[in-house]
Amino acid sequence: MSDATSVTVRYWAAAKEAAGLAEEQVSATTLADALTHARARHADQPRFSHVLGLSSLLIDGDPVGSRDPATIRLGDGARIEVLPPYAGG
């Protein structure tokens, strides 16, 4: 029995460029599940996994920080923001 929910993954800046789209829907129970699905969907984009690994993540506006993605459960309709590192002045 699966309790996966529909969540939105929104990509910003270099993550958006690497994914080739601004956002997508995935079905996942945890943040780790969502990231695994995203990596699989974009396996043909060589930069995607690298950029994703460098990015900060927010769930419904709250920073994930150093928490283990496998321990972060997602509610139905959750919004994951993928924010790559920014440079500049």
C-alpha positions as CSV (number, residue, x, y, z in Angstrom):
1,M,0.0,0.0,0.0
2,S,1.4,3.4,-1.0
3,D,0.7,6.7,0.7
4,A,2.4,8.7,-2.0
5,T,1.1,12.2,-2.6
6,S,1.2,14.6,-5.5
7,V,3.8,17.3,-5.0
8,T,5.1,20.2,-7.1
9,V,8.9,20.5,-7.7
10,R,9.8,24.1,-8.8
11,Y,13.2,24.8,-10.3
12,W,14.9,28.2,-10.2
13,A,17.8,29.6,-12.3
14,A,20.5,27.0,-13.2
15,A,18.2,24.2,-11.9
16,K,15.4,25.4,-14.2
17,E,17.9,25.5,-17.1
18,A,19.3,22.0,-16.3
19,A,15.8,20.5,-16.0
20,G,14.5,22.2,-19.1
21,L,11.3,23.3,-17.3
22,A,10.2,25.5,-14.5
23,E,8.1,22.9,-12.5
24,E,6.7,19.5,-12.5
25,Q,4.5,17.2,-10.5
26,V,5.9,14.0,-8.9
27,S,4.3,11.4,-6.7
28,A,6.3,10.9,-3.5
29,T,6.0,10.2,0.3
30,T,9.3,11.7,1.3
31,L,11.7,14.4,0.0
32,A,14.1,11.6,-0.9
33,D,11.5,9.9,-3.0
34,A,10.7,13.2,-4.8
35,L,14.4,13.8,-5.5
36,T,14.9,10.3,-6.8
37,H,11.9,10.7,-9.2
38,A,13.3,14.0,-10.4
39,R,16.7,12.6,-11.1
40,A,15.2,9.7,-13.0
41,R,13.1,12.0,-15.1
42,H,16.1,14.1,-16.0
43,A,18.7,11.4,-16.4
44,D,19.2,12.5,-20.0
45,Q,20.3,16.0,-18.7
46,P,23.9,15.7,-17.7
47,R,24.0,18.8,-15.5
48,F,20.7,18.2,-13.6
49,S,21.9,15.8,-10.9
50,H,25.0,17.9,-10.2
51,V,23.0,21.2,-9.9
52,L,20.4,19.4,-7.8
53,G,23.1,18.2,-5.4
54,L,24.4,21.8,-4.9
55,S,21.0,23.4,-4.5
56,S,19.2,24.5,-1.3
57,L,15.7,23.1,-0.9
58,L,12.6,24.6,0.6
59,I,9.4,22.7,1.3
60,D,6.4,25.0,1.5
61,G,8.8,27.9,2.2
62,D,10.7,26.2,5.0
63,P,14.4,25.4,4.5
64,V,15.4,21.8,4.5
65,G,18.9,22.6,5.6
66,S,21.0,19.6,6.7
67,R,18.0,17.3,7.5
68,D,18.0,13.9,5.9
69,P,15.6,13.9,2.9
70,A,14.5,10.4,3.7
71,T,13.1,11.6,7.0
72,I,11.1,14.5,5.6
73,R,7.5,13.4,4.8
74,L,5.6,15.3,2.2
75,G,1.9,16.3,2.5
76,D,-0.4,16.2,-0.5
77,G,0.1,19.4,-2.5
78,A,3.5,20.2,-1.0
79,R,5.7,22.5,-3.0
80,I,9.5,21.8,-3.2
81,E,11.6,24.7,-4.3
82,V,15.1,23.9,-5.8
83,L,17.4,26.9,-5.4
84,P,20.8,26.6,-6.9
85,P,23.7,28.6,-5.4
86,Y,23.8,32.2,-6.6
87,A,26.9,34.2,-7.4
88,G,27.3,37.9,-8.0
89,G,27.3,41.1,-6.1
